[in-house]
Amino acid sequence: MGLIFLLLPAMLGTRPVMNAVGEGLRMPGWFALGVGVALLALHWLVRQRSAVKLPKVDRRNTPHRVSQIISQVEPTLEPPARIADSPGAAFAPAHERLTRWSPEVFAAIEWRRFEAVVEALFAQAGFETRATTHGADGGVDVWLHSRHAGGAPVGVVQCKHWQGKPVPVSAMREFFGVMASHGLKRGTYATTSRFTSEALAFANANGINAQDGDGLLKLIAARTPEQQAALLATAFEGEYWRPTCASCGVKMAERTARGTGKRFWGCVNFPRCKATLPMARTPGAA
């Protein structure tokens, strides 16, 4: 606009009246031109301050240059706030789900998955089963009923998901007492570990079917391929590595001891439930 005011006198010609008009427009023209130049300078300064200079990317080596740009930008970012332990925090399993039965399956799964496998074994054998999933079980994990005769149970099963520690004779005597209290002569004690010689002798003398880890694997191997696959699916169902709270029947969460910093499993219903389990080196071993 300022340039128009300055050029207008020349465009109006040399007549006296036109000269007078042109001279009157000359001063506003210089003023408008000065304001325009000042605004352009201000606009340039603002753009220079707000502009972000990004490094040029060599298209011949784009992946490498992009990683360099990220490495330059990342240190300037603030790290996210640390999230405290929560019930939903997952504990990654030590390996992928196994595809065939072996002792490593028992080591990978938690105690509740082991009980589910034992219950499924008896269901495949023709029994009606009823599991005691949590709470006070009275020494019975699975009740066995005959499919041809309803009513009272015909047998009971106790499960111990132990790694390395053998089942002592004292545990076998307690189980025999549970059988006697229910008037039952049939009972199975199943463990992923083994039995002491005294426990085996007591079981044989009192009609208790003692099944250690090797014995259970032999029973599973005698099943059809379809049944073995179904049992394996039961073992690795859901978060198979995360232990279940024996009191509440819900999955436990990773916790950290304040004093020692040691990791352990704790019930998500704390402080109402104070149940804990040690976090073994192998997930699922409790």
C-alpha positions in Angstrom: 0.0 0.0 0.0 2.8 2.4 0.8 4.4 1.8 -2.6 1.1 2.7 -4.3 1.0 6.1 -2.4 4.6 6.8 -3.5 4.1 5.9 -7.1 0.7 7.6 -7.5 2.1 11.2 -7.9 4.1 10.1 -11.0 0.9 8.4 -12.3 -1.2 11.5 -11.9 0.8 13.6 -14.4 2.2 17.1 -14.2 -0.9 19.2 -13.9 -0.9 21.6 -10.9 -4.0 20.1 -9.3 -2.6 16.6 -9.7 0.7 17.6 -8.4 -1.0 19.0 -5.3 -2.8 15.7 -4.8 0.3 13.7 -5.3 2.3 15.7 -2.8 -0.5 15.2 -0.2 -0.3 11.4 -0.7 3.5 11.2 -0.5 3.8 11.5 3.3 1.1 8.8 4.1 2.9 6.6 1.6 6.2 6.7 3.4 4.5 6.1 6.7 2.6 3.0 5.4 5.8 1.6 3.8 7.7 2.0 7.1 4.9 0.2 9.0 4.9 -2.6 6.5 8.7 -3.1 6.7 8.5 -3.2 10.5 5.7 -5.8 10.4 7.7 -8.0 8.0 10.8 -7.8 10.3 8.7 -8.7 13.4 7.2 -11.7 11.5 10.6 -13.0 10.5 11.9 -12.8 14.1 8.9 -14.7 15.4 9.4 -17.4 12.9 13.1 -17.7 13.6 12.4 -18.2 17.4 9.7 -20.8 16.9 11.3 -22.7 14.1 12.6 -26.3 15.1 15.8 -27.2 13.3 15.7 -30.9 12.4 18.8 -32.6 11.2 18.8 -33.4 7.5 18.2 -37.1 6.7 20.4 -38.8 4.3 17.9 -40.9 2.2 20.7 -43.3 1.2 21.1 -44.3 4.9 17.7 -43.4 6.3 17.3 -46.1 9.1 20.7 -45.2 10.5 20.0 -41.4 10.5 16.5 -41.9 12.0 18.0 -43.8 14.9 20.6 -41.0 15.4 17.8 -38.4 15.5 15.9 -40.4 18.1 19.0 -40.8 20.2 19.4 -37.0 20.1 15.8 -36.3 21.1 15.3 -39.0 23.8 17.6 -37.5 26.4 15.5 -34.3 26.4 12.3 -36.2 27.3 11.3 -36.6 30.9 11.0 -40.2 32.1 7.5 -41.4 33.0 6.6 -41.6 36.7 7.2 -45.0 38.3 4.1 -47.0 38.6 3.7 -48.8 41.9 3.0 -52.5 42.0 -0.6 -53.2 41.0 -2.8 -56.4 40.9 -2.6 -56.3 37.1 1.2 -56.3 36.8 2.1 -59.5 35.0 5.1 -61.8 35.8 6.5 -63.0 32.5 6.8 -66.8 32.3 10.2 -68.3 31.9 9.3 -69.9 28.6 6.5 -70.3 26.1 3.8 -72.8 26.7 5.2 -76.3 26.2 3.8 -78.5 23.5 4.4 -81.9 25.1 4.3 -83.4 28.6 7.4 -83.5 30.6 8.5 -82.6 34.2 9.1 -79.1 33.0 5.3 -78.7 32.7 4.8 -79.2 36.4 7.7 -76.8 37.1 6.2 -74.1 34.9 2.6 -74.1 36.2 1.2 -72.8 39.6 -0.5 -75.0 42.2 -4.0 -74.4 41.1 -3.2 -75.4 37.5 -1.7 -78.6 38.9 -4.9 -79.4 40.8 -6.9 -78.8 37.7 -4.8 -81.3 35.7 -5.2 -83.9 38.4 -9.0 -83.3 38.5 -9.1 -83.6 34.7 -7.3 -86.9 34.9 -9.9 -88.4 37.2 -12.7 -87.0 35.0 -11.2 -88.7 32.0 -11.2 -91.9 34.0 -14.9 -91.7 34.4 -15.4 -90.0 37.8 -17.7 -87.0 38.5 -15.3 -84.5 40.2 -15.8 -81.5 42.5 -12.8 -79.3 43.3 -12.2 -77.3 46.4 -10.8 -74.2 44.7 -9.9 -72.1 47.7 -10.5 -71.6 51.4 -10.4 -74.2 54.1 -10.5 -77.5 52.2 -10.3 -79.9 55.2 -7.5 -81.8 53.6 -9.4 -82.5 50.3 -8.7 -80.8 47.0 -10.9 -83.0 44.8 -14.0 -85.0 45.7 -14.7 -88.1 43.5 -18.2 -89.3 42.8 -19.4 -92.3 40.8 -21.3 -91.4 37.7 -23.5 -94.5 38.2 -24.3 -93.9 41.9 -25.1 -90.4 43.1 -24.9 -89.2 46.7 -21.8 -89.5 48.9 -18.3 -89.3 47.4 -16.4 -92.5 46.7 -12.9 -91.1 47.0 -10.9 -88.0 47.8 -7.7 -86.5 46.3 -5.0 -84.4 47.9 -2.5 -82.5 45.8 0.9 -81.0 46.6 2.6 -78.8 44.0 6.1 -79.0 45.4 9.4 -78.7 43.7 12.1 -81.0 45.1 10.7 -81.2 48.7 9.5 -84.8 49.3 6.1 -85.5 50.9 6.8 -86.8 54.5 4.9 -89.5 56.3 3.2 -87.0 58.6 1.3 -85.6 55.6 0.3 -89.1 54.6 -1.0 -89.8 58.1 -3.1 -86.6 58.1 -4.6 -87.5 54.7 -5.5 -91.0 56.0 -7.3 -89.3 58.9 -9.3 -87.2 56.5 -10.3 -90.4 54.6 -11.4 -92.0 57.9 -13.4 -89.0 59.0 -15.5 -89.3 55.8 -15.7 -93.1 56.0 -13.7 -93.5 52.7 -11.3 -96.3 51.9 -10.2 -94.8 48.6 -7.8 -91.9 48.4 -5.1 -90.5 46.1 -2.2 -88.3 47.1 -0.7 -86.6 44.1 2.4 -84.5 44.1 4.8 -83.0 41.5 7.7 -84.0 43.7 8.2 -87.4 45.4 7.5 -89.3 48.6 9.8 -90.4 51.4 10.2 -94.1 51.8 8.2 -93.9 55.1 5.4 -92.1 53.4 5.3 -94.7 50.6 5.3 -97.6 53.1 2.4 -95.9 55.0 0.4 -95.4 51.8 0.8 -99.0 50.7 -0.3 -100.3 54.1 -3.4 -98.1 54.2 -4.8 -98.3 50.7 -3.6 -94.8 49.6 -2.7 -94.3 46.0 0.5 -92.3 46.1 1.3 -90.7 42.7 4.5 -88.7 42.4 5.5 -86.6 39.4 6.9 -89.5 37.4 3.8 -91.6 38.1 1.5 -88.8 37.0 3.5 -88.4 33.7 3.1 -92.2 33.1 -0.7 -91.9 33.7 -0.8 -89.0 31.2 1.2 -90.9 28.7 -1.3 -93.7 28.8 -4.1 -91.4 27.6 -5.0 -90.9 24.0 -3.3 -88.0 22.1 -6.5 -86.0 22.3 -6.7 -86.5 26.0 -3.1 -85.6 26.5 -3.6 -82.4 24.5 -6.7 -81.5 26.6 -4.7 -82.0 29.8 -1.9 -79.8 28.5 -4.4 -77.1 27.6 -5.7 -77.3 31.2 -2.2 -76.9 32.6 -1.4 -73.8 30.5 -4.8 -72.1 30.8 -4.7 -68.4 31.5 -1.9 -66.9 33.6 -0.6 -70.4 34.4 2.6 -69.0 36.1 0.8 -66.6 38.5 -0.1 -68.3 41.8 -3.6 -68.3 43.1 -4.4 -67.2 46.6 -5.4 -70.3 48.5 -7.7 -68.2 50.8 -9.5 -66.0 48.2 -9.2 -68.0 45.0 -7.9 -65.0 43.0 -4.5 -64.5 41.2 -1.8 -63.0 43.4 0.3 -60.0 42.5 4.1 -59.3 42.6 5.1 -57.4 45.7 8.4 -56.0 47.1 9.4 -56.2 50.8 10.1 -52.7 52.1 13.0 -53.7 54.3 14.9 -56.2 52.1 13.6 -55.4 48.6 12.9 -59.1 48.1 10.1 -60.0 45.7 7.2 -62.2 46.7 3.6 -63.0 45.8 0.9 -61.2 47.8 -2.9 -61.4 47.7 -4.6 -58.5 45.9 -7.1 -58.3 48.7 -4.5 -57.1 51.2 -4.9 -56.0 54.0 -8.1 -58.0 54.3 -6.1 -61.1 53.2 -2.5 -61.3 54.2 -1.7 -64.5 52.3 1.8 -64.5 50.7 4.0 -67.0 48.7 7.7 -66.9 48.0 8.7 -66.0 44.5 10.6 -69.0 43.4 13.3 -68.8 40.7 11.1 -70.8 38.4 7.6 -69.2 37.9 4.9 -71.4 39.2 7.0 -73.2 41.8 5.5 -72.5 45.1 
